[in-house]
Amino acid sequence: MSDSEKRAACAQKRRAEKTNPKMGTGNKPKMTSYKPRKESIDSIVKKIIKEIYEPKKLYPVESVYMGIANAPREIKQLVSRLEPIPCVNDRGEKRSCFRIPEVLYVYFSGNY
């Protein structure tokens, strides 16, 4: 248990003791259950994607078109609206690249 979880559990217990004081017996601790909050899988996936997605990264046009070969119509329309940007690959060859939106990145990562 981390320090913040311990403090939260202690605070929960103290609140429970205040709501049900026992007169004449001292301040006996009252049993309370502590269950850590579970994050939904969707929120975890969204956090991970936000951490990994790089909006300024350039992707080669050829790989984008290969990635959307079997994509839904909406994804293909999105790619058709992207403007190619001239770029240079690792070997020094001139190519065209796209800056892809987050929706397209999510589709490529398989979470669409």
C-alpha positions in Angstrom: 0.0 0.0 0.0 1.4 3.4 -0.9 1.4 6.3 1.5 -1.5 8.0 -0.2 -3.5 4.8 -0.1 -2.7 4.4 3.6 -3.8 8.0 4.3 -7.0 7.5 2.4 -7.8 4.3 4.3 -7.1 6.0 7.6 -9.2 9.0 6.7 -12.0 6.6 5.7 -11.8 4.8 9.0 -11.8 8.1 11.1 -14.9 9.3 9.2 -16.6 6.1 10.0 -15.7 6.4 13.7 -17.2 9.9 13.8 -20.5 8.8 12.3 -21.1 6.1 14.9 -19.5 7.1 18.2 -20.0 4.7 21.1 -20.7 6.6 24.3 -18.8 5.5 27.4 -16.5 3.0 25.7 -13.8 5.3 24.4 -13.2 5.7 20.8 -13.1 2.1 19.6 -12.1 1.6 16.0 -14.9 0.6 13.7 -14.3 -2.0 11.0 -14.5 -0.5 7.5 -13.5 -2.2 4.3 -10.9 -0.7 2.1 -11.1 -1.5 -1.6 -8.8 0.4 -3.9 -10.5 2.1 -6.8 -10.2 0.2 -10.1 -9.6 2.2 -13.2 -11.5 1.1 -16.2 -9.5 -0.5 -19.0 -10.7 2.2 -21.4 -9.2 5.0 -19.3 -5.9 3.1 -19.0 -5.8 2.6 -22.8 -6.5 6.2 -23.4 -3.7 7.3 -21.1 -1.2 5.0 -22.7 -2.1 6.2 -26.2 -1.8 9.8 -25.2 1.6 9.1 -23.8 2.9 7.3 -26.9 1.2 9.4 -29.6 3.6 12.0 -31.1 1.7 14.7 -33.1 4.8 16.1 -34.8 6.1 12.7 -36.0 6.2 12.2 -39.8 5.0 8.9 -41.4 5.9 7.9 -44.9 3.0 8.2 -47.4 3.6 4.6 -48.7 3.3 3.1 -45.2 0.1 5.1 -44.4 -1.5 4.0 -47.6 -0.5 0.3 -47.0 -1.9 0.6 -43.4 -5.4 1.8 -44.6 -5.8 -0.8 -47.4 -8.6 -2.6 -45.6 -9.7 0.4 -43.4 -13.2 1.7 -43.1 -14.4 4.4 -45.4 -14.1 7.1 -42.7 -10.4 6.4 -42.2 -9.7 6.5 -45.9 -11.5 9.8 -46.2 -9.4 11.2 -43.4 -6.2 10.2 -45.1 -7.4 11.7 -48.4 -7.6 15.1 -46.7 -4.0 14.9 -45.3 -1.5 17.1 -47.1 1.9 15.5 -47.9 5.0 17.1 -46.4 8.4 16.7 -48.1 10.8 14.8 -45.9 14.1 12.8 -46.0 14.4 9.2 -44.8 17.4 7.6 -42.9 19.3 7.0 -46.2 19.0 10.6 -47.3 16.3 9.9 -50.0 13.6 12.5 -50.5 10.1 11.3 -49.8 6.6 12.5 -49.0 5.3 12.1 -45.4 2.1 12.8 -43.4 1.6 14.0 -39.9 -1.2 11.7 -38.9 -4.0 12.7 -36.5 -4.5 10.8 -33.2 -7.5 8.9 -34.7 -5.4 7.4 -37.4 -2.7 6.5 -34.9 -5.3 4.7 -32.8 -6.4 2.8 -35.9 -2.8 1.8 -36.7 -2.2 0.6 -33.1 -5.2 -1.7 -33.3 -7.4 0.0 -30.8 -10.0 1.4 -33.2 
